[in-house]
Amino acid sequence: MPIGWRAAMTTALYGDHGFFVSGAGPAAHFRTSAHAVPVLGGALLRLLDRLDAALGRPDPLHVVDVGAGRGELLGTLARLAPPELAARLRLTAVELAARPDSLPETIGWRSDLPERVVGLLLATEWLDNVPLDVAEPGPAGWRRVLVDPGTGAESPGGPLDAAETAWLAGWWPTPPDPALPGRVEIGLPRDVAWAEAVGSLHRGLALAVDYGHLRDTRPPHGTLTGFRGGRQVHPVPDGSCDLTAHVAMDSVAAAGTARAGRPYTLVGQHTALRALGADGRRPALALASTDPAGYVRALARASTAAELTDPAGLGGHWWLLQPVGVDSGPSGWLRPESTGPTPGRPAR
């Protein structure tokens, strides 16, 4: 029986046998920035050090990873943190899947957001998997798109509710003209999810890393798609593949600011990582003769950094930084001179 895409995605991704709950985990099917470690981990530790200083070096200092996969990023932070910081760090994964047996005992694991976090909240490619509904123009205005969970076949549904229509009017203002082909993705559930995540912070910084778009450049046909085994596939909500859609980053950002009462920062990943010291330049060739092993390590780091900062790939992610109850200081969370082109869609 056809149902709305939001309900179908919820079951397909997070049900008892959902894509993110069972099986080998996301890393078996696609590569994200969180899997490109330790380069990302090192950059995040630099950001965490700035935040730690702004917070007055609290004990404990929390790092919460929402949609943590199998804990890859937190494991990297645990390994790379210097001793003084490691002694104060409280690392927590928020994930619906079962806790991996290989995860260090020092990393907490829970299915819901903790309360009154003081520190850093991470959401790396989480919002793009928050289920949402799809709509298309009909004779009487916007109508919901229904989908058969077993086949992915779509059919027209009923009208949207008032909150959804208002969201489209404000954030995806495309006239619902049945003569013009096209479809939209209703990002309201993501706004709500991000506001709730930001609300779990007592003092600190919430960081969302994801691919997305802005109000003036919404894609006319939406972006909902699937990934399985490293390949893009037709989105069928049967639990066999990832289901993902670009994030309306400006709408999410506004929801976070409304909750936190402080302005946000939105930049491309290539800009953010370069500001945090990730450098994709190759090491000097002379190092190969004086320290061959060091040259190989430096070359590997440079290769990973280049991957993470490539605007046509993972560097096309957005970084949304939302402070809560704390100021970054005169230098900002990122270097103020950092600039870069508008991010696009990275390949999963």
C-alpha positions in Angstrom: 0.0 0.0 0.0 1.5 3.4 -1.0 2.4 5.7 1.9 4.2 9.1 2.2 7.9 9.2 1.7 8.6 10.3 5.3 6.9 7.2 6.8 8.5 5.0 4.2 12.0 6.4 4.9 11.6 6.1 8.7 10.9 2.3 8.5 13.4 1.7 5.7 16.3 3.4 7.5 15.5 3.1 11.2 13.0 0.2 11.6 14.0 -3.1 13.2 15.6 -4.3 10.0 16.4 -0.8 8.7 19.4 0.1 6.7 21.1 2.0 9.5 20.1 -0.3 12.3 21.1 -3.7 10.9 24.0 -4.9 8.7 27.5 -3.7 8.5 26.7 0.0 8.8 27.0 2.9 6.4 30.8 2.6 5.8 30.1 -0.6 3.9 28.1 1.3 1.4 29.5 4.8 1.0 32.3 7.0 2.1 31.6 10.2 4.1 33.9 12.8 5.7 33.6 10.9 9.0 35.4 8.0 7.4 38.3 10.1 6.1 40.3 10.0 9.3 42.6 11.0 11.0 42.6 14.2 8.8 39.1 15.2 9.8 39.8 14.2 13.4 42.8 16.4 13.6 40.8 19.4 12.2 38.0 18.8 14.6 40.5 18.7 17.5 41.7 22.1 16.5 38.1 23.4 16.5 37.5 21.6 19.8 40.6 23.3 21.3 39.2 26.7 20.4 35.8 25.8 21.9 37.4 24.4 25.0 39.3 27.7 25.5 36.1 29.7 25.0 34.3 27.5 27.6 37.1 27.9 30.1 38.5 24.3 29.9 35.6 22.6 31.6 35.8 19.2 33.2 34.2 17.2 31.7 34.2 18.5 28.1 31.6 16.6 26.1 31.7 15.5 22.4 28.4 14.1 21.2 28.2 12.5 17.7 24.6 12.3 16.5 24.1 9.6 13.8 27.5 8.2 14.8 27.4 5.2 12.4 29.7 2.7 14.1 31.6 5.3 16.1 34.5 5.8 13.6 34.9 9.5 14.2 34.7 9.3 18.0 37.2 6.5 18.0 39.6 8.7 16.0 39.1 11.7 18.4 39.9 9.3 21.4 43.1 8.2 19.7 44.3 11.6 18.7 43.4 13.7 21.7 46.4 14.9 23.7 46.6 13.5 27.3 45.4 16.7 29.1 42.3 16.9 26.8 41.7 13.1 26.8 41.5 13.1 30.6 38.5 15.5 30.4 36.8 14.3 27.3 33.4 12.5 27.5 32.7 11.0 24.1 29.1 9.9 23.4 27.6 8.3 20.3 23.9 8.8 19.6 22.8 6.0 17.3 19.9 3.5 16.9 22.1 0.6 15.9 23.6 -1.7 18.5 26.9 -0.7 20.1 29.8 -2.3 18.2 31.8 -4.8 20.2 35.1 -3.2 19.1 34.2 0.3 20.4 36.4 1.5 23.3 34.6 1.4 26.6 35.5 5.1 27.1 33.0 6.0 24.4 29.4 6.1 25.5 26.5 4.8 23.4 22.9 5.8 23.5 19.8 6.1 21.3 18.7 9.5 22.4 20.2 13.0 22.9 21.8 13.6 26.2 20.8 16.7 28.2 22.7 19.8 29.2 25.8 19.1 27.1 28.8 21.3 27.6 31.1 21.0 24.6 30.7 20.0 20.9 27.7 18.3 19.3 28.5 16.8 15.9 26.1 15.8 13.1 28.1 14.5 10.2 25.8 13.5 7.3 22.9 13.0 9.8 20.4 15.6 8.6 20.3 14.2 5.0 19.0 11.0 6.4 16.3 12.6 8.6 13.1 11.3 6.8 11.0 13.9 4.9 8.0 14.0 2.6 8.1 14.8 -1.1 5.5 16.9 -2.9 4.5 17.7 -6.5 2.2 20.2 -8.1 -1.4 19.1 -8.6 -4.6 20.7 -9.9 -5.4 22.2 -6.5 -1.9 23.1 -5.4 0.8 21.0 -3.7 0.0 17.3 -3.2 2.0 14.7 -1.3 3.9 12.0 -3.3 3.2 8.5 -2.1 5.5 5.5 -2.6 5.2 1.7 -2.6 7.7 0.6 0.0 8.4 -2.7 -1.8 9.0 -1.3 -5.3 9.6 2.4 -5.1 6.8 3.1 -7.5 5.2 6.5 -6.8 1.7 7.8 -7.0 -0.1 11.1 -6.2 -1.5 11.6 -2.7 -3.5 14.2 -0.9 -2.9 17.8 0.0 -0.2 19.0 2.4 -1.0 20.3 5.9 -0.8 24.0 6.8 2.7 23.8 8.4 4.2 22.0 5.3 2.6 24.5 3.0 4.0 27.4 5.0 7.4 25.9 5.0 7.4 25.6 1.2 6.2 29.2 0.9 9.1 30.4 3.1 11.9 28.1 2.1 11.1 26.5 -1.3 9.0 29.1 -3.0 8.2 27.3 -6.3 4.7 27.9 -7.7 2.7 24.7 -7.6 1.9 24.8 -11.3 0.7 21.4 -12.6 1.9 22.5 -16.1 5.5 22.7 -14.9 7.1 19.3 -14.0 9.0 19.3 -10.8 9.0 18.2 -7.2 10.0 19.5 -3.8 11.3 18.0 -0.6 9.7 19.3 2.6 12.6 20.0 5.0 10.5 20.9 8.0 11.3 17.6 10.0 15.0 18.4 9.6 14.5 21.9 11.0 12.8 20.3 14.0 15.5 17.7 14.4 18.3 20.2 14.3 16.6 22.6 16.7 16.2 19.7 19.1 19.8 18.7 18.8 20.9 22.4 19.4 18.6 22.4 22.4 20.5 19.6 24.1 23.5 22.0 24.4 23.7 23.9 27.7 26.9 25.7 26.4 28.9 24.9 23.4 28.9 24.5 19.7 26.7 22.4 17.4 28.3 21.5 14.1 26.3 20.0 11.2 28.3 18.7 8.2 26.2 17.8 5.2 25.5 18.4 1.5 22.7 20.8 0.7 21.3 23.8 -1.0 20.1 27.4 -0.3 16.8 29.1 -1.0 17.8 30.7 -4.3 19.3 27.5 -5.7 16.9 24.7 -4.8 17.0 21.9 -7.3 13.8 21.9 -9.5 13.4 18.1 -9.3 14.6 17.4 -5.8 17.5 15.2 -4.8 16.1 12.1 -3.2 18.2 9.1 -4.1 19.6 5.8 -2.9 23.1 4.4 -2.3 24.1 0.8 -1.9 27.5 -0.9 -2.2 29.2 2.3 -3.2 26.8 3.0 -6.0 23.9 5.4 -6.5 20.7 3.4 -7.0 17.0 4.1 -7.4 15.5 5.0 -4.0 13.4 2.0 -2.9 12.3 2.2 0.7 12.6 -1.5 1.5 15.6 -1.3 3.8 18.1 -2.4 1.2 19.7 0.9 0.6 20.5 4.3 2.0 17.9 7.0 1.3 19.1 10.5 1.3 18.2 14.0 0.1 20.1 17.3 0.2 19.5 19.5 3.2 17.9 23.0 3.0 20.9 24.4 5.0 19.5 27.9 5.4 16.2 26.7 6.8 18.0 24.4 9.2 20.4 27.2 10.2 17.5 29.5 10.9 15.8 26.9 13.1 19.0 26.5 15.1 19.4 30.2 15.6 15.8 30.5 16.7 16.5 27.9 19.4 19.9 29.1 20.4 19.4 32.9 20.1 22.8 33.4 18.5 23.9 33.8 14.9 25.3 30.8 12.9 28.2 30.4 10.6 27.7 28.6 7.3 30.7 27.8 5.1 31.9 25.1 2.7 33.9 22.2 4.0 36.9 23.1 1.8 36.9 26.5 3.5 36.4 25.1 7.0 39.1 22.4 6.8 41.7 24.7 5.3 41.0 27.2 8.1 41.6 24.3 10.6 44.9 23.3 9.0 44.0 20.5 6.6 46.3 20.8 3.7 46.1 18.8 0.5 49.5 19.8 -0.8 52.0 17.0 -1.5 55.0 16.9 0.9 58.4 18.0 -0.4 60.0 15.2 -2.4 63.2 15.7 -0.5 61.5 14.1 2.5 61.4 10.8 0.6 65.2 10.4 0.8 65.6 11.6 4.4 62.6 10.0 5.9 60.9 7.5 3.5 58.3 6.3 6.1 57.5 9.9 7.1 57.1 10.8 3.4 54.6 8.0 2.9 52.6 9.1 5.9 52.6 12.8 4.9 51.6 11.8 1.3 48.6 9.8 2.7 47.5 12.7 4.9 47.8 15.1 1.9 45.8 12.7 -0.3 43.0 12.5 2.3 43.0 16.2 2.9 42.7 16.8 -0.9 39.7 14.4 -1.0 38.1 16.2 1.9 38.6 19.7 0.4 37.8 19.0 -3.2 34.7 21.1 -4.0 33.6 18.6 -6.5 33.6 15.8 -3.9 33.5 15.7 -0.1 34.7 19.3 0.0 31.3 20.3 -1.4 29.7 19.7 2.0 28.5 22.6 4.1 29.6 23.3 7.6 26.9 24.8 9.8 28.3 26.1 13.2 25.7 27.0 15.8 27.0 28.4 19.1 25.0 28.1 22.3 25.8 30.3 25.3 29.4 30.9 24.2 31.3 33.3 22.0 34.1 32.3 19.8 36.3 35.4 20.5 37.7 37.9 18.1 39.2 35.3 15.7 36.0 33.3 15.3 35.7 29.5 15.1 37.3 29.6 11.7 39.9 32.1 10.3 38.0 35.2 9.1 40.0 35.4 5.9 38.9 32.0 4.8 36.7 32.1 1.6 35.7 29.7 -1.1 33.2 28.9 -3.8 29.7 27.8 -3.1 29.5 24.1 -2.2 27.7 21.7 -4.5 26.9 18.0 -4.2 29.7 15.7 -3.3 29.6 12.1 -4.5 28.8 9.5 -1.8 
